[in-house]
Amino acid sequence: MNVNAVDLFCGVGGLTHGLEQAGINVVAGIDIVGSSRFAYESNNNSRFIEADLKEVSSEEIDSLFPKDTDIKVLAGCAPCQPFSSYSYRYKGSDASINKMDLLDYFGKFIVDIKPDIVSMENVPQLSKEPIFEKFIQTLKDHGYSVFWKLVYAPSYGVPQNRKRLVLLASLLTDIQLVDAPFNKDNYPDVFSAIGQLPEIKAGEADPNDALHHSARLSGKNLERIKQSKPGGTWKDWDPNLLLACHKKATGNTYRSVYGRMEWHKPSPTITTQFYGYGNGRFGHPVQNRAISLREGALLQTFPLNYKFFDSDKNNLSTRAIATQIGNAVPVKLAYYIGNSILKAVKNS
């Protein structure tokens, strides 16, 4: 059967790439960030459409599916910043309300297009929001069998200590995420993801891979990382290296910043700020630097040869590329989502 998908909020193609690896044809990805086009189209057999989904009609999206499509899949990950743990902690759960209604647009597209299968991946905090309950009810009201679960990423091959919300819905049959192929005895770890890469210094790049580039460190931060132990905290440092905030009682709550990863454990969640040593536990396990852009991409389970910029026309900053990587759906998780979709199609 011809199973075709459209990827909403596609970014640089983490979800698309995983679905393609599973055997699903993704005909197009749509995203408002035009700088994602190169990475999306260079690595995937799909078309990138730069557009604000608030201004795209259901008819336009539906027309992207080929006429011989047997199974329509509408997939996507609405921007998750409004629902992130950061927003909950520092801004309140009603933060960025203008982005939250993107889930309503997703729901409208589903009602209008009536895809056979729907897939959505997002941050766990979304499950606490009324807008999520509304989304599920919309699906059920229109005949969908709905499954959702908070997934521990290493259970699905992603070497990060993170959880994600995965939702699947089907008009064909009951649907659910395939059983987790990994457990605590064989979780992928940092070493399995990045241990094979050439050694580089802070501020340097691998001459054979421009993405394997690490940010510079100040003299003081270089001293700090030299005294940092894998899995340790700033408490491992000499007193003269401590920041003013560390000397306050409240500083004890910030132990994960300026930390090193551990080789044989999953990494911390890869955020859009992973390239900065002071932004979390993003220090390399043994080298005196923050992890490189390539290492962040590998921890997001992008393939080693995934291209993020045109080397002949590179006008993207480190921050821009890190944002693309950090915002992506981990490819390996998307692969198992794709397997789940195809299993439901087969069962129907």
Steps between C-alpha positions, in 0.01 A plus 500: 500500500613854434558658841578870465562759770515877537720632782369818664752719692770289334811700591815340359331164464554287811148358483502472120833317501385247757173436314693451177736257672194301608375487139242779489506740208494859626381714212557839662602680815366842597672748732511874551880504542639526148859434607401137562452439128858398419526238772150370440529456124867393496441204729146390418312392191239766565403855415534791743226762503572824685172620643322612814253220570258757636473628145486164318163349413401141560437469126859600424636236737263232370605573142857397586399135528538315167177385334598133539540532879338212687590614853536867595720579801503847653791536738662782687645655811355843574762735652541378856659801672168617648463164674862443603616453858678836468173675418328329790776595742572855397208631295193312617301241310317766300821626337518566126127458462522603134699185425277270702216538254713328234365177644149626419610555141636145492160380623318700233717348226415152630127570504507642147742255335398184690841329476494128571772535762621791714831520684616767742811526717554770763624579850341318797367823654252531214302214655408729791344765278127537425592554135632141489178362648310699238721356225435142613127561525497643149664182372256275684200702386602436140540126534868460583641233727749696713815384676746720687785431735790672675804324359848472652720575201779243564234227485464589132866533413561866584805544729347786700352508847177655379131424475274577209127488443406279205144497364364273228144498366338286233174470307604151386544302818628529855854633497783521750874554516700184441659345808821667615801316352743616773506477879728603786737214416570624146404869479710685240753728667720797424795284399298300249382826341812719490794291621626437145551865407847654461633700794478878466577792730268778614458752218621254235332296228577165343654581158294218348167601659421867554203407722737329744583840645512597866450848643790692648548508876627793703813444705297465819250257344790294368629474857150409619452219252844360579384460859158363404437128543260299280166512676637743758413861579666835558562378855803321353666834425748703700326782691657771281316358195152520649248750365332744739169311471667176612594661830136573584268248658287502185803396296461144619202462268714559188728199515442388143666804339870494413496120516649219298307215342580141592614255234285206600173674578249682279573869456284775647223632277650668194361853505551783253783623725701176511810656341569710813693344787322722753149420373465157658690175529638539150870456571665218305565197725881513462598786269522852642218658300126507448359243261514591134209567267555158339498331839172671587354377170618145566345505847179603321564185291550679170730292276868593495473628142193722558566841345381812681646771278639557154877518545527726194235745621508468877325797657367321808642576843589239760196611694270455198626149427480400866142626509414285199657194661354558846148558368496184288309179569766235576533292184506164675178572689341607170612169348308302761200730456516411131515130582194543720308665215588223254406233756156659535462512121591132476258406779218684327 
